[in-house]
Amino acid sequence: MTAPWAPGSSSSTWSDASYPRAAFVDDHRLVVAEGARRTFASPPATDAATALAELPADAVVVGAARFAPAGREGPRDDDANAGDDDQGDDIDAAWAPFGGALWVEPARLSVLPWPASGATTRVAPDAQDVVDVVDRDGPRFRAAVAAALAAIAAGDVDKVVLARRFFVPLPSAFARVPSLWTSLLAHAAHGGGAPYLLAPRAGVALLGTSPERLVVVDDTQVTTDAVAGTRPATRAAELWSSDKDAREHALVVEHLQRALHTVMGAATVEPRGLRTVGAVAHRHAVVRAPRTASSRGDTPVSSLVRALHPTPAVAGWPIAKACATLATLEGFDRGLYGGVVGVVGPRRTALSVALRGALVTHEGLLITVGAGVVPGSTVDGEDAETRLKLDAVLSSLGLRRGAA
């Protein structure tokens, strides 16, 4: 088995740590970072690969980077962002603590077996807290799906992944981060996915369970997940008979295989299967490339991220045209949604796509979800898919929507 992030484990506790705080699950290990020895913050205009290239090669760092540099995500809607401070760079004030990328060399790092006994108790549905949900982008999202379908029909683009936001008013929400994280770990222990938490300062945290690993690098290989197509877990078998979902997944597989082959010189695709994370199922495949003795010093993580991200699963296809299209249709700052989050180290790196999560502040939870629009999509179908993902995020946090 690949060596852990750091030799041994510290005895420090989460509760006595100064900020920033972070935690990630990787390969049956819970990696908990506390405090900061060094912080590497990038301005909003910095892309993820550039930020990663500036990190020290001999240290373990934790953190995240945006989906795209601020200013490249299209015009922001004044009404949708009412109350946001003017950042001067199209970055939403809610995401400002993370900048363009935020990576930290922790003062203390614990590596623990996972799932731990305290994280395996499933939260019963009837024990979930009932919350109200505010739809921030409903009419605009439905109009954007219709516009994306028109662009696809015109041959301008093959796929566009459109995002929308929901807000859960929850007084003193940030104080609940420890219990939200515990609930998330409990659900992930049963339902899969890669849990992540990053709190850059008191009052703001991002946490969730990603269904999609962007890149994992160890001594022997590089792997990446191809994830696309969505159904409720109870109807997962439908993914095998759906031409629409098969085409959507094929775009992701082809991009990742081509990108990994370009960087590593080889890439193979495992037989396609299904991945279920909580109540949501997807088509899934793993793309692998071996690391030879001669190539280990020639494949920096920044090069891999530059080649792989954003994937067609979070942007669309062709990627450049899809990003330009979604920039004109979404009209808000995605922040870290669809970006990268995880741990980077000299012996192992594990980065996930920041999906199925919530940005937690004192006022409540901002949840961003998306859906891939391809030929055969419908406005109602994509609306339903985003609401399925919303409910999955809420459930993982021990919450559920009240009656509309």
N, C-alpha and C positions, 0 to 999 in steps of 0.2 A: 504493500500500500504506500502511496506517496506520503512523504514526511509531512507532518503538520506545519502550520504556518510558523510557529516558533517552538523551540524546545521547551517542554514542560508547560506548566500552567501557573499563573499568578493566583494569589489568594485574595486579591482585591475584590470589593463588592461594588455592584452597580450603583447602589444608593449613595456611596461616599465619593463618587467620582465627580470631578469638575468637567464642564463641557469642553470640547464636544464629546458625545457618546455615540457609539455605533455598535451594531451587532448584525451578523450574517450567518446563515447556515450554509455549509459547504461540505458535501461528501461525508455526511454523518458526523460533522463537527459543528459546534456552535462557537463562532469566533466573536468574542466580546472585547471591544476597545473602549478604553476610558481615558479621559484627559488628552492633552496634546503636547507632544514634545516639539513638533514642528507642524506648521500649517502651510499648505500650498494652495492658495486661492488664486483663481484666474478671473480676469475680467469677463463680463458677459459675452464679449465678441470672440472669445477663445473657443475653438472646437475641441471635442473630447480627445481626439488623437494628439493634438498639439499639447494639451494640458498633461496628458499621460507621458509624453516624451520628455517633459521637464521634471519628472519625479526622480528621486534618487534611485539608483539601481541596486543599492545594497540594503534597503530598508523596507519593512512591511508598512504599507499605507492603506487607509480605508477612505471611502468617500464616494463621490458621484459627479457626473457631468451632465449637462443639459442635452435635450434632444437635438437642438441646433443652436448655433450662436444667436443671441438676441439680435433683432433687426432683420433676420432672414425668415421669420415666421409669418410675415404678412402684416397688414394693418390691424390695429386693435380697435375693437368697438368701444366707443366712449361709455355707452350705457352698461355694457357688460363689465367694464372695469371701473365703474363709479367708485370713488373713494380711494383708488390706488394712487400712491405717490408718483410723481413724474420722475422716472428713473433716467430719462434722457437717452435710453437705448432700447426701448420697447420691452423691457423686462418688467413683469408684473411685480408689484411690491411684495406680494406674498412669497415669491420665489427669491427675492433679493438676498436673503442670508446665504444662499448657496452660490451666488454669483454665476459665472459661466461654468465653473467646475470648482469643487472643494474637496481636497484630499488632505488627510491628516496622518502624520506618523504618531500613533498613540503613545501616551506615557506608560500605559499598562495594557497588556494584551493577554487575554485568557483564551485557551483553546480547550473546549470541553466536549465530551461525548454527547451526541444528539441522536434521537430524542432522549432527553432526560426524563426521569420518572415524573417530575412535576409538570411536564409539558405534554403529557399524553392523554389527559382527560378531555374528552370531547365536550364542548359546550352544547348543552341541550337547546334545541330551538325554542322551547317554551321559557328558557331562562335568558334569552336574548333581550336586551333593552330595545324598546320600540322608540324609533326616532322619526322626526319629520325630515323630509328631503325637499330641497329647493332645486328645481330644474333651471340651471343657469342659461342653457343654450338650446332648449327644445325646438322652437320654430326655426332658428337659424340652422340647426343641425339637419332638420328635415329638408330645408331648402338646399343646403349644401350637398346632401346625398343626391337630390334630383339634379343639381348642376353637375355633379361628378358623373352621374350616369349619362348626361348629355355629352360631356367631354369624351367619355369612353366611346359612345356611339359615333362621335365625329372622328374617332381615330387619333385623338390628341394624346391619350394616355390609356394604359391597360388596366391600372388599378390605382385607387386613391384610398388611403387610410385616414378617415376623418374622426376627430376626437370631439368630445363634448364634456361639460363639467356639471357636477351636482354638488350642492353644498348642504351639509348637515349642521344646522345650528345646535351647538352643544356647549353651554356655559362651562367654563373651566375645563375645556376638552384636553388641554395639554397636561393637566394634572392626572389625566386618566391614561397617559401613554404607557406606564408600566402594566396596567391591566389589559390595555389593548394589545400590547406586545405578547403578553402571556396567552391571551386568547388566540392570537394569530399563530403562535407556535403550536398550540394545542390542535388547531385545525390543520396546520401543515403536517403535523406528525401523522395524521390520518389521511389527509387529502393530497399530499405531495406539494411540489413547488419549492421555490427557494426564498425563504423569509429574509427580509432585510429591514434595518432600522438605521436612520441617521439623524441625529439631533445636533445641529451646528451651534446652537445656543439655547438657553432657557427660553421657552415660549414657542418654539417651532421644531417640528420633527416630521420626517417622512418615513412611513412604514408600510409594508405590504408583503405580498407573496407572489413573486414573479413566476410565470409558467415557462419562461424562456431564458436560457443561458446564452449570453452573447458569445463569450469565449472563456474556456478553461484551459490553462496552460500548466503542464507539469513536466517532469523530466523526460517523459517518453512520448507525449502526444499533445496535440491541440484539438479541442473539440468545440463544436457549436451546435445549438439546437435550431432546427427548422420547425417552426410552429405556425400553423394557420388553419383557418376553418374553425367554426364554433358551433357547438350544440349544447343543450343541457346534458349533463352526464347521464340522465335517464334515457336520452335518445342518441347516445354516442354512436350507435351502429349506423345511423343515417349518414354519418360522414363518409362511409365507404361507398355509398350509392349516389353521392352527390357530385355531379360533374363540376358544378360551381366551386365546391370546396376543394376538389382535386386540382383544378386549375390554379386556384389561389395558393395552395400549398406548393405546387410545382414551381411557381415563380420564386418562392422563398428558397426552396432546395437548390434550384439552379444558380441563384445568386450566391448563396453561401458556398456551394461547391466550387464555383468559378473563382470567387474571391480567395478562398483558402488555398486553392491550387496556385493562384498567382503568387501568393506570399510564400507558401511552403514548398511548392513544386509538386505536390501530390494532394489528393483529397478523395476520400471514398464516402459513400452514403450507406448507412445501415438500412436494412429493410424498414419500410415505412410502417408506423404503428399509430396508436392513439395515446394521448397523454390526458389524464384527468386531473384537474387541480380543483379540489372542492367540488362544487356543483357544476363545473364547466368542463367540457371535453373538447379536445382539438386533435387535428391530424398532426403527427409528430415524426421527425426523423433526426438522427444524429449524423453530423458530418465530421469526419475525423481526418487528421493528417499526422503522420509520424514525425517525431523529432529525432533526427540523427545527431551523432556526435558533432558532425561538421556544421549542422544548421542551428544548434542551440544558441550560439552567440549572434546569430544573424536574423533573429525573429523577435524584435522588441514588441511588447504589447501594443505600443502606439501604432505600429505598422499593421497589426492585425485588426485593431479597432478602426483604423482609417479604411481598411478594405471591406470590413464586414458591416459597419454601422453608418447610416441607418439601414436596416434590412427592409425588404418589401413588406414585412409583417407590420412595421410601424410607420412606413412612409407610403409605399405603393411601388408601381413599376411603369415605365422606367423611372429610376429613383429621382433623378434630377427634375424630370418633368412632373413627377408626382408631388415632389416637395413644392415646386412652384405653384401647382394647382391647389394644394391644400393651404398654402400660404394666402391665397386669395379668397378661400372659402371659409376657413376656420375663424379668423379674426380675433384670436386671443393667444396669449403666451402659454405654450405647453409647459414651460419650466422644465422640470426633470422628468415629466411624463414621457416615456419612450426613450429616455436617455440611458446612461449606464450607471450601475451602482454595484459596489462590491469591494473586494480586497485585491491589492496588487503586491506581490512580493518576489524576492529573488529566487525562491524555490517553488512557488506556486502562485498562480493568479486565477481568480474566479470572478468574472463580471457578468451580471445579469442585466436584462433590459428592465428598466424601472416601470413595471406595469402592475395592475391590480393593487394599487396602493392609495393611501390617503395622506395629504398634507395636513398636519394637525397644528392648530394654533390655539390660543386661549379661547377664541370665539367658536370654533367648530372644526369640521373636517371638509376639505376640498378634495373631491374624488373625480379624477379624470379617467374616462374610458373611451375606447374607440372601436371602430368597425371597418373592415376592408370592403370597399365598394368595387365590385367586378361585374362583368357581364352576367346577367341573371339576378343581380341584387335588386331589392325593392326598398322603397323608403320605409315601409312598415317593418320589413324584415330587419333592416339595419337598426331601426329604432328599438326593436325588441331585443336585438343582440346586445346593444349597449346597456339596456336595463337589466338583462341577465347578468352581465358583468358587474354592474352596480350592486346588485343583490349579493353577488359572490363576495365582493369586497366587504360589504356590510356584515355578512355572515361570518367571515373570517375574523372580524373584529368584535364579535359577540353582539352585533346589532342587527336590527331588521326594520324595514320600512313599515310605518303605520298605514292604515287604510287611507287611500287618497280622498 
